[in-house]
């Protein structure tokens, strides 16, 4: 979950062709990464496989990393967060929005999501890019929560957004490590259940002035 670009609001022919080209480039890139490895695949090879020029590749993806980590999911989920009923607490709103968004992605693009997640987990450059993008995703989700309930404590909202992202990341990691044997939506539900569960025992009092 990394692409900050909001999808177009209308479905004109030109936009549909652009979306089709983007999907084609990404599909060919993932296939080549599986066959040759991420480091062993060049942008020129991806562009040739997709039947476009390397300049066209860069119009859709600014870097080779972006073809893996860019997905357009973040704005969709932020929109779902903002639409949750205002009476829901922030963690429930995050959980339900992520449930709905990931269910859509899981049903439509399960294999691509699996491959992309595996590549991120096994490629240092992609892991570093994902780590950098996490802050922007956290802010996007926190802003959506604040839009729902402006009076909420901003620090608490940021903590919940960060914790929710960590929960989803852990669910994705376990899903890939288990070769996709378990359903991702169920793992996400378990991860949020862990966030709500008591850790066991009262927290130990910290000593000293800090």
C-alpha positions as CSV (number, residue, x, y, z in Angstrom):
1,X,0.0,0.0,0.0
2,X,2.0,2.9,-1.2
3,X,0.7,4.8,-4.2
4,X,-0.5,8.3,-3.2
5,X,-2.2,9.0,-6.6
6,X,-6.0,9.0,-6.3
7,X,-7.6,7.0,-9.2
8,X,-9.5,9.1,-11.8
9,X,-13.0,10.0,-10.9
10,X,-14.4,9.1,-14.3
11,X,-14.1,6.1,-16.6
12,X,-13.4,7.7,-20.0
13,X,-11.8,5.7,-22.8
14,X,-8.5,7.4,-22.4
15,X,-8.4,6.7,-18.7
16,X,-9.3,3.1,-19.2
17,X,-6.5,2.7,-21.8
18,X,-4.1,4.2,-19.3
19,X,-5.2,1.9,-16.6
20,X,-4.9,-1.1,-18.9
21,X,-1.4,-0.1,-19.9
22,X,-0.4,0.4,-16.2
23,X,-1.8,-3.0,-15.3
24,X,0.0,-4.6,-18.3
25,X,3.4,-3.1,-17.3
26,X,3.0,-4.2,-13.7
27,X,1.9,-7.8,-14.7
28,X,4.9,-8.2,-17.1
29,X,7.2,-6.8,-14.4
30,X,6.0,-9.2,-11.8
31,X,6.4,-12.2,-14.2
32,X,10.0,-11.1,-15.1
33,X,10.9,-10.6,-11.4
34,X,9.7,-14.1,-10.7
35,X,11.6,-15.6,-13.6
36,X,14.9,-13.6,-13.3
37,X,14.8,-12.0,-9.9
38,X,14.2,-8.4,-9.1
39,X,17.9,-7.3,-9.4
40,X,18.3,-9.4,-12.6
41,X,15.5,-7.5,-14.5
42,X,15.9,-4.2,-16.1
43,X,13.4,-1.5,-16.9
44,X,14.1,-1.9,-20.6
45,X,13.3,-5.6,-20.4
46,X,10.0,-4.9,-18.6
47,X,9.1,-2.2,-21.2
48,X,9.9,-4.6,-24.1
49,X,7.8,-7.4,-22.6
50,X,4.8,-5.0,-22.1
51,X,5.2,-3.6,-25.7
52,X,6.0,-0.1,-24.6
53,X,9.0,2.2,-24.7
54,X,11.1,2.7,-21.6
55,X,10.0,6.3,-21.6
56,X,6.4,5.1,-21.4
57,X,7.4,2.9,-18.5
58,X,8.6,6.0,-16.6
59,X,5.4,7.9,-17.4
60,X,3.5,5.3,-15.3
61,X,6.2,4.3,-12.8
62,X,9.0,6.7,-11.7
63,X,11.3,3.9,-10.7
64,X,11.7,0.1,-11.0
65,X,10.8,-0.1,-7.3
66,X,7.5,1.7,-7.9
67,X,6.2,-1.0,-10.2
68,X,6.1,-3.3,-7.2
69,X,5.1,-1.0,-4.3
70,X,2.6,1.3,-6.2
71,X,-0.9,0.0,-6.0
72,X,-3.4,2.8,-5.5
73,X,-4.9,1.1,-2.5
74,X,-4.1,3.8,0.1
75,X,-6.5,6.4,-1.3
76,X,-9.3,3.8,-1.6
77,X,-8.9,2.8,2.0
78,X,-8.6,6.4,3.2
79,X,-11.9,7.0,1.5
80,X,-13.5,4.0,3.2
81,X,-12.2,5.2,6.6
82,X,-13.8,8.7,6.0
83,X,-17.1,7.0,5.1
84,X,-17.3,4.9,8.3
85,X,-20.2,5.9,10.7
86,X,-19.1,8.7,13.1
87,X,-20.2,6.7,16.1
88,X,-17.5,4.1,15.5
89,X,-14.3,4.4,17.5
90,X,-11.2,5.1,15.5
91,X,-9.8,1.5,15.7
92,X,-13.1,0.0,14.6
93,X,-13.3,2.4,11.7
94,X,-9.7,1.5,10.7
95,X,-10.5,-2.2,11.0
96,X,-13.7,-2.2,9.0
97,X,-12.2,0.0,6.3
98,X,-9.2,-2.1,5.9
99,X,-11.4,-5.2,6.0
100,X,-13.5,-3.9,3.1
101,X,-10.5,-2.6,1.1
102,X,-8.4,-5.7,1.4
103,X,-11.3,-8.0,0.7
104,X,-11.8,-6.2,-2.7
105,X,-8.1,-6.5,-3.5
106,X,-7.9,-10.1,-2.3
107,X,-10.7,-11.3,-4.4
108,X,-9.7,-9.3,-7.5
109,X,-5.8,-9.5,-7.4
110,X,-4.9,-12.2,-4.9
111,X,-2.0,-13.6,-6.9
112,X,-0.5,-10.2,-7.8
113,X,-0.8,-9.1,-4.2
114,X,1.0,-12.3,-3.0
115,X,3.8,-11.9,-5.5
116,X,4.3,-8.2,-4.7
117,X,4.3,-8.8,-1.0
118,X,6.9,-11.6,-1.4
119,X,9.1,-9.4,-3.5
120,X,9.0,-6.6,-0.9
121,X,9.8,-9.1,1.9
122,X,12.7,-10.6,0.1
123,X,14.3,-7.6,-1.7
124,X,16.2,-5.1,0.5
125,X,15.7,-2.2,-1.8
126,X,11.9,-2.8,-1.8
127,X,11.8,-3.2,1.9
128,X,13.5,0.1,2.4
129,X,11.1,1.8,-0.1
130,X,8.1,0.3,1.8
131,X,9.5,1.6,5.1
132,X,9.8,5.1,3.7
133,X,6.3,5.0,2.3
134,X,4.8,3.9,5.6
135,X,4.9,7.4,7.0
136,X,2.9,8.8,4.1
137,X,0.3,6.0,4.5
138,X,0.0,6.6,8.2
139,X,-0.6,10.3,7.7
140,X,-3.2,9.6,5.0
141,X,-5.1,7.3,7.3
142,X,-4.8,9.6,10.3
143,X,-6.2,12.5,8.2
144,X,-9.1,10.4,7.2
145,X,-9.8,9.5,10.8
146,X,-9.6,13.2,11.8
147,X,-12.0,14.1,9.0
148,X,-14.6,11.8,10.6
149,X,-14.2,13.1,14.1
150,X,-12.2,16.4,14.2
151,X,-12.2,16.6,18.0
152,X,-10.2,13.4,18.5
153,X,-6.7,13.6,20.1
154,X,-4.3,13.9,17.1
155,X,-1.5,11.9,18.9
156,X,-3.9,9.1,19.7
157,X,-5.1,9.0,16.1
158,X,-1.5,8.8,14.8
159,X,-0.7,5.9,17.2
160,X,-3.8,4.0,16.1
161,X,-3.0,4.6,12.4
162,X,0.6,3.4,12.9
163,X,-0.6,0.3,15.0
164,X,-3.1,-0.6,12.3
165,X,-0.5,-0.5,9.6
166,X,1.8,-2.7,11.7
167,X,-1.1,-5.1,12.2
168,X,-1.8,-5.4,8.4
169,X,1.9,-5.6,7.6
170,X,2.3,-8.5,10.0
171,X,-0.8,-10.2,8.6
172,X,0.6,-9.9,5.1
173,X,4.0,-11.3,6.2
174,X,2.4,-14.3,7.9
175,X,0.2,-14.9,4.8
176,X,3.3,-15.0,2.5
177,X,5.4,-17.0,4.9
178,X,2.7,-19.6,5.0
179,X,2.6,-19.7,1.2
180,X,-0.9,-18.3,1.2
181,X,-2.4,-21.3,3.0
182,X,-4.6,-19.1,5.2
183,X,-7.0,-16.4,4.0
184,X,-5.6,-12.9,4.3
185,X,-8.8,-11.3,5.5
186,X,-8.9,-13.8,8.5
187,X,-5.3,-13.0,9.4
188,X,-6.1,-9.2,9.3
189,X,-9.1,-9.8,11.7
190,X,-6.8,-11.8,14.0
191,X,-4.2,-9.0,13.9
192,X,-6.8,-6.4,14.9
193,X,-8.0,-8.8,17.6
194,X,-4.5,-8.8,19.0
195,X,-4.5,-5.0,19.1
196,X,-7.6,-5.1,21.2
197,X,-6.6,-7.9,23.5
198,X,-5.0,-7.2,26.9
199,X,-1.3,-8.0,27.0
200,X,-1.6,-9.8,30.3
201,X,-0.9,-8.1,33.6
202,X,-0.6,-4.5,34.6
203,X,2.2,-2.5,32.9
204,X,5.3,-2.3,35.0
205,X,5.9,1.2,36.5
206,X,8.9,2.9,35.0
207,X,11.5,4.1,37.4
208,X,13.2,7.5,37.3
209,X,12.2,10.9,35.8
210,X,11.8,9.6,32.2
